[in-house]
């Protein structure tokens, strides 16, 4: 794995531990992909999506 430190290539235990942590992290933390313009509306949408703000909460 080119993006990993060289020690990972030589230690199965280290590789397995880090892989386990990453698997847990990626399965519990939401990941979003927005294809939008870099403008104020996009920033607002990102903020509201990440922090769970809906239209009814704004009132």
Protein Blocks (a to p, Z undefined) as FASTA:
>chain_A
ZZbcfklmmmmklmmmmmmmmmmmmmmmccddddddddfklmmmmmmmmnopafklmZZ
